[in-house]
Amino acid sequence: MKILAVDDDETILDLLAEALALAGHDRISRARSAHEALGTIAATTTPFDCLLLDIQMPGMDGIALCREVRSLAPYAHAPILMLTAMSQRDYIERAFMAGATDYITKPFDLIELSSRIGMAHRLVQERHRVADGLDTIEKLKRELRTVPALSLADPFDLGPVPRAISYLAFENYILSLSRARSFASNVMAVKIRDIERIHAEHRAAEFVARLRLVAEALSEATEGEASVLSYRGNGMFLCVSHHRAAMTPQDVERHVNDSILAGQGLSVIVGERISLGAFTRFGSLQSLHKAAAAVERRQDLPSATGSAPRSLPQRSLARYRGEQERTAYEGMLRQVLSEDLARLRGELNANAGPGSSLRPAPSRHRVP
């Protein structure tokens, strides 16, 4: 694997070179600044497979460098690992939003570093395998004029959706947050109803377009919560929020369905928010599984299988919420009165006749 390490500290570069050599990676280039790194990238004929970037460097910092490198076509999907002493959530979030694949804080453990590099190496190998497969598919497409179907379980990248990152980067982002001790953060899962039918009925490009529509709707609904989202596969999205949530999961569900997705043949279910307040990285990843399980349970409930709500595109969310609460109250009141009326009629029919009392027993229901 061809690696470029960028750090203004020569000692760190020496340490990285030694650690990478022990892990079997000896094709390492160095750069002492972002501008030197960009020059090295421009001068190389074969693109680097992986980049290791420090954040705090004179001139252009590592996050800006990451964004610049990610905009280059050969590096659109290359693993970019941030190696930095900055553990604050703001730096972590900015790095992943700029396109980082992973985030490792200094002083780093050499075993952990070797493990992360190994993961990046496997990712590079997988991308090469996929690229070879895509070349074969393109040849078949030209011959058969068919479009290959996407697997429903694939957690692929959604592309240019606000605050959306790939699922691999999303899991690494969660792991980085646990080290930064973001105990106030939470995650919730959002799943598209009837996703199997939607996947079966649409071509690959149409299916991806619908997933992006849902992602954009979720991004809009959670705007202001400092949220980051990703597509997990099987029609499920995960959204982690850091600021105090202004909307409940039910609010998010109504907002997404009624204001954005209505009329598109799409409808979502939103699970409960799960705290990320874990002391271990394993605990943080378990929170993702709990969020996914929560939305799956909601999907299994009879009330979650109804048709999509009507579109209310011109109504504000606050007004819509007030109308929903009033409608729910009126419905409950009608139900109580209808039950009392039915019981009264039954008693009148049962007690009809000479000498029978027509006075019904008092209602056991209390109108709220």
C-alpha positions as CSV (number, residue, x, y, z in Angstrom):
1,M,0.0,0.0,0.0
2,K,1.4,3.4,-1.0
3,I,1.1,5.9,1.9
4,L,1.6,9.6,2.3
5,A,2.2,10.8,5.8
6,V,1.9,14.6,6.5
7,D,3.1,16.1,9.7
8,D,5.2,19.1,10.6
9,D,6.9,17.1,13.4
10,E,9.8,15.1,12.0
11,T,9.8,12.8,15.1
12,I,6.2,11.8,14.5
13,L,7.1,11.1,10.8
14,D,9.9,8.8,12.0
15,L,7.7,7.0,14.4
16,L,5.0,6.5,11.7
17,A,7.6,5.2,9.3
18,E,8.8,2.7,11.9
19,A,5.3,1.6,12.9
20,L,4.2,1.2,9.3
21,A,7.3,-0.8,8.4
22,L,6.7,-3.2,11.2
23,A,3.1,-3.7,9.8
24,G,4.6,-4.5,6.4
25,H,4.1,-1.1,4.7
26,D,7.3,0.3,3.4
27,R,6.1,2.4,0.5
28,I,5.9,5.6,2.6
29,S,6.3,9.2,1.4
30,R,6.6,12.2,3.8
31,A,5.5,15.8,3.7
32,R,6.1,18.5,6.3
33,S,3.2,20.8,5.4
34,A,-0.1,20.8,3.5
35,H,1.4,22.6,0.5
36,E,4.3,20.2,0.3
37,A,1.8,17.3,0.4
38,L,-0.3,18.8,-2.4
39,G,2.9,19.2,-4.5
40,T,3.9,15.5,-3.8
41,I,0.4,14.4,-4.8
42,A,0.5,16.4,-8.0
43,A,4.0,15.0,-8.9
44,T,3.2,11.3,-8.4
45,T,2.1,9.3,-11.4
46,T,0.4,6.6,-9.3
47,P,-2.1,7.9,-6.7
48,F,-1.4,7.2,-3.0
49,D,-3.6,4.5,-1.5
50,C,-3.8,6.0,1.9
51,L,-3.1,9.4,3.6
52,L,-2.2,10.1,7.2
53,L,-2.7,13.8,8.1
54,D,-1.9,15.9,11.1
55,I,-4.4,18.7,11.8
56,Q,-2.3,21.4,13.5
57,M,0.2,22.5,10.9
58,P,1.5,26.0,9.8
59,G,-0.4,27.5,6.9
60,M,-3.1,25.2,5.7
61,D,-4.2,22.8,8.4
62,G,-4.9,19.1,8.0
63,I,-8.7,19.5,7.8
64,A,-8.4,21.9,4.9
65,L,-5.9,19.6,3.3
66,C,-8.3,16.7,3.7
67,R,-11.1,18.6,2.0
68,E,-8.7,19.7,-0.8
69,V,-7.4,16.1,-1.4
70,R,-10.9,14.7,-1.3
71,S,-11.9,17.0,-4.1
72,L,-9.3,15.3,-6.4
73,A,-10.9,12.5,-8.5
74,P,-8.2,9.8,-7.7
75,Y,-8.7,10.4,-4.0
76,A,-12.6,10.6,-3.8
77,H,-12.7,7.3,-1.9
78,A,-9.1,6.8,-0.6
79,P,-8.7,6.2,3.1
80,I,-7.7,9.4,4.9
81,L,-6.7,9.0,8.6
82,M,-6.3,12.1,10.8
83,L,-3.5,11.8,13.4
84,T,-3.8,14.6,15.8
85,A,-3.7,15.7,19.5
86,M,-7.0,17.5,19.1
87,S,-9.7,15.5,20.8
88,Q,-12.5,18.1,20.9
89,R,-15.8,17.2,19.2
90,D,-15.6,20.3,17.0
91,Y,-12.3,19.1,15.4
92,I,-13.6,15.5,15.1
93,E,-16.8,16.6,13.4
94,R,-15.1,19.1,11.0
95,A,-12.6,16.4,10.0
96,F,-15.3,13.8,9.1
97,M,-17.3,16.5,7.3
98,A,-14.2,17.3,5.3
99,G,-14.0,13.6,4.2
100,A,-11.8,11.9,6.8
101,T,-12.2,8.1,7.0
102,D,-10.8,7.7,10.6
103,Y,-9.5,9.8,13.4
104,I,-6.7,8.8,15.8
105,T,-5.6,11.0,18.7
106,K,-2.0,11.5,19.9
107,P,-0.2,10.1,21.7
108,F,-1.5,7.0,19.8
109,D,-0.9,3.4,20.7
110,L,1.2,1.6,18.1
111,I,-1.0,-1.5,18.3
112,E,-4.1,0.6,17.7
113,L,-2.4,2.5,14.9
114,S,-1.4,-0.7,13.2
115,S,-4.9,-2.0,13.5
116,R,-6.4,1.2,12.0
117,I,-3.8,1.1,9.1
118,G,-4.7,-2.6,8.6
119,M,-8.4,-1.6,8.3
120,A,-7.4,1.0,5.8
121,H,-5.4,-1.5,3.8
122,R,-8.4,-3.9,3.7
123,L,-10.5,-1.0,2.5
124,V,-8.0,-0.3,-0.3
125,Q,-8.0,-3.9,-1.3
126,E,-11.8,-4.0,-1.3
127,R,-11.9,-0.9,-3.5
128,H,-9.5,-2.4,-5.9
129,R,-11.6,-5.5,-6.1
130,V,-14.8,-3.5,-6.6
131,A,-13.1,-1.4,-9.3
132,D,-12.1,-4.5,-11.1
133,G,-15.6,-5.8,-10.8
134,L,-17.1,-2.5,-12.1
135,D,-14.8,-2.7,-15.1
136,T,-16.2,-6.2,-15.8
137,I,-19.8,-4.9,-15.2
138,E,-19.3,-2.0,-17.6
139,K,-18.2,-4.4,-20.3
140,L,-21.3,-6.5,-19.6
141,K,-23.5,-3.4,-19.7
142,R,-22.2,-2.5,-23.1
143,E,-22.8,-6.0,-24.3
144,L,-26.1,-6.7,-22.6
145,R,-27.4,-3.1,-22.1
146,T,-28.5,-3.9,-18.6
147,V,-28.0,-2.1,-15.3
148,P,-26.9,-4.3,-12.3
149,A,-29.1,-4.2,-9.3
150,L,-27.7,-2.8,-5.9
151,S,-27.9,-5.1,-2.9
152,L,-30.5,-3.9,-0.4
153,A,-28.1,-4.6,2.5
154,D,-25.2,-2.4,1.0
155,P,-24.4,0.6,3.2
156,F,-23.2,2.7,0.3
157,D,-22.2,6.4,0.3
158,L,-25.1,8.8,-0.3
159,G,-23.1,11.5,-2.1
160,P,-23.6,15.2,-1.6
161,V,-26.2,15.2,1.1
162,P,-25.7,17.8,3.9
163,R,-24.0,16.3,6.9
164,A,-24.0,12.8,5.5
165,I,-21.0,10.5,5.5
166,S,-20.2,6.9,4.6
167,Y,-21.1,4.3,7.1
168,L,-17.5,3.2,7.7
169,A,-16.6,6.8,8.5
170,F,-19.8,7.1,10.6
171,E,-18.7,4.2,12.9
172,N,-15.2,5.7,13.2
173,Y,-16.8,9.0,14.0
174,I,-18.8,7.4,16.8
175,L,-15.7,5.7,18.1
176,S,-13.9,9.1,18.1
177,L,-16.7,10.7,20.0
178,S,-16.4,8.2,22.8
179,R,-12.8,9.2,23.3
180,A,-14.0,12.9,23.4
181,R,-16.6,11.9,26.0
182,S,-19.6,13.3,24.3
183,F,-22.1,12.0,26.9
184,A,-24.8,14.4,25.8
185,S,-25.0,12.9,22.3
186,N,-27.7,10.6,21.1
187,V,-28.5,8.5,18.0
188,M,-31.8,7.5,16.4
189,A,-32.6,5.2,13.5
190,V,-34.9,6.0,10.6
191,K,-36.2,3.3,8.3
192,I,-38.2,3.4,5.0
193,R,-41.4,1.5,5.1
194,D,-41.8,-1.3,2.6
195,I,-38.2,-1.0,1.5
196,E,-38.1,-4.5,0.0
197,R,-40.9,-3.6,-2.5
198,I,-39.3,-0.3,-3.3
199,H,-35.9,-1.9,-3.9
200,A,-37.5,-4.6,-6.1
201,E,-39.6,-2.2,-8.2
202,H,-36.9,0.3,-9.1
203,R,-33.7,0.3,-11.0
204,A,-30.4,1.0,-9.2
205,A,-30.2,4.7,-10.1
206,E,-33.9,5.3,-9.1
207,F,-33.4,3.4,-5.8
208,V,-30.4,5.5,-4.9
209,A,-32.3,8.7,-5.8
210,R,-35.1,7.7,-3.4
211,L,-32.6,7.0,-0.6
212,R,-31.0,10.5,-1.2
213,L,-34.4,12.1,-1.0
214,V,-35.0,10.5,2.4
215,A,-31.5,11.5,3.5
216,E,-32.1,15.1,2.5
217,A,-35.4,15.1,4.3
218,L,-33.8,13.8,7.5
219,S,-31.0,16.3,7.2
220,E,-33.5,19.1,6.9
221,A,-35.6,17.8,9.8
222,T,-32.6,17.6,12.2
223,E,-31.0,20.9,11.2
224,G,-29.9,22.8,14.2
225,E,-29.0,19.6,16.3
226,A,-25.4,19.4,15.0
227,S,-26.4,16.1,13.5
228,V,-24.4,13.7,11.4
229,L,-26.1,10.9,9.4
230,S,-25.3,7.9,7.4
231,Y,-27.0,5.1,5.4
232,R,-26.7,1.7,7.1
233,G,-28.3,-0.5,4.4
234,N,-31.7,-2.2,4.3
235,G,-33.4,1.1,4.0
236,M,-32.1,2.3,7.4
237,F,-30.4,5.6,8.3
238,L,-28.7,6.5,11.5
239,C,-28.5,10.1,12.8
240,V,-26.4,11.2,15.7
241,S,-27.2,14.6,17.3
242,H,-25.2,16.6,19.8
243,H,-27.3,19.7,20.6
244,R,-30.4,19.4,22.7
245,A,-33.1,18.0,20.4
246,A,-35.8,20.5,19.5
247,M,-38.0,17.7,18.1
248,T,-39.1,14.3,19.4
249,P,-38.7,11.3,17.1
250,Q,-42.4,11.5,16.4
251,D,-42.0,15.1,15.4
252,V,-39.2,14.2,13.0
253,E,-41.3,11.4,11.6
254,R,-44.2,13.7,10.9
255,H,-42.0,16.4,9.5
256,V,-40.2,14.1,7.1
257,N,-43.4,12.3,6.0
258,D,-45.8,15.2,5.7
259,S,-43.6,18.1,4.6
260,I,-41.2,16.4,2.3
261,L,-41.9,12.8,1.3
262,A,-45.6,12.9,0.8
263,G,-46.5,12.3,-2.8
264,Q,-43.2,10.6,-3.5
265,G,-44.4,7.1,-2.6
266,L,-42.1,7.1,0.4
267,S,-42.8,6.9,4.1
268,V,-40.5,6.4,7.1
269,I,-40.6,5.2,10.7
270,V,-38.4,6.9,13.3
271,G,-37.1,5.0,16.4
272,E,-36.4,6.4,19.9
273,R,-33.3,8.4,20.6
274,I,-30.5,6.3,22.3
275,S,-27.9,7.9,24.4
276,L,-24.2,7.6,23.3
277,G,-23.1,8.1,26.9
278,A,-20.8,5.1,27.1
279,F,-17.4,4.8,28.7
280,T,-16.1,2.4,26.1
281,R,-16.0,2.4,22.3
282,F,-17.8,-1.0,22.3
283,G,-20.6,0.6,24.3
284,S,-20.9,3.4,21.7
285,L,-21.2,0.9,18.9
286,Q,-23.8,-1.0,20.9
287,S,-25.8,2.3,21.0
288,L,-26.0,2.1,17.2
289,H,-27.4,-1.5,17.3
290,K,-29.9,-0.4,20.0
291,A,-31.1,2.4,17.8
292,A,-31.5,0.1,14.9
293,A,-33.4,-2.5,17.1
294,A,-35.7,0.3,18.3
295,V,-36.9,1.3,14.9
296,E,-37.3,-2.4,13.9
297,R,-39.6,-2.9,16.9
298,R,-41.6,0.1,15.8
299,Q,-41.9,-1.3,12.3
300,D,-43.3,-4.6,13.8
301,L,-46.1,-2.7,15.6
302,P,-49.5,-2.7,13.9
303,S,-49.7,1.1,14.2
304,A,-46.5,1.5,12.1
305,T,-47.9,-0.3,9.0
306,G,-50.5,2.3,8.0
307,S,-50.5,4.3,4.8
308,A,-48.4,7.4,4.5
309,P,-49.9,10.6,6.0
310,R,-51.3,13.3,3.7
311,S,-49.1,16.1,2.5
312,L,-49.2,19.4,4.4
313,P,-46.4,21.3,2.6
314,Q,-47.7,24.8,3.5
315,R,-48.1,24.3,7.2
316,S,-45.5,25.1,9.8
317,L,-44.4,22.2,12.0
318,A,-45.7,24.0,15.2
319,R,-49.1,24.6,13.7
320,Y,-49.3,21.0,12.4
321,R,-48.3,19.7,15.9
322,G,-51.1,21.7,17.6
323,E,-53.6,20.4,15.1
324,Q,-52.5,16.9,15.6
325,E,-52.9,17.2,19.4
326,R,-56.3,18.7,19.0
327,T,-57.4,16.0,16.6
328,A,-56.1,13.3,18.9
329,Y,-58.1,14.7,21.8
330,E,-61.3,15.0,19.8
331,G,-60.9,11.5,18.5
332,M,-60.5,10.2,22.1
333,L,-63.5,12.1,23.2
334,R,-65.7,10.7,20.4
335,Q,-64.5,7.2,21.2
336,V,-65.5,7.6,24.9
337,L,-68.9,9.0,24.1
338,S,-69.6,6.4,21.4
339,E,-68.7,3.6,23.9
340,D,-71.1,5.1,26.5
341,L,-73.9,5.5,23.9
342,A,-73.5,1.8,22.7
343,R,-73.6,0.6,26.3
344,L,-76.7,2.7,27.0
345,R,-78.5,1.3,24.0
346,G,-77.6,-2.3,25.0
347,E,-78.9,-1.8,28.5
348,L,-82.1,-0.3,27.2
349,N,-82.7,-3.2,24.9
350,A,-81.9,-5.8,27.6
351,N,-84.1,-4.2,30.2
352,A,-87.0,-3.3,28.0
353,G,-90.3,-4.6,29.3
354,P,-92.9,-4.1,32.0
355,G,-91.4,-3.2,35.3
356,S,-87.9,-2.9,34.1
357,S,-85.7,0.0,35.0
358,L,-84.6,2.1,32.1
359,R,-82.1,4.0,34.0
360,P,-78.5,3.0,32.9
361,A,-75.7,2.5,35.3
362,P,-73.3,5.5,35.5
363,S,-70.4,5.5,33.0
364,R,-67.1,4.2,34.2
365,H,-65.3,6.4,31.6
366,R,-64.1,9.8,32.5
367,V,-63.9,12.4,29.8
368,P,-60.5,14.1,30.1
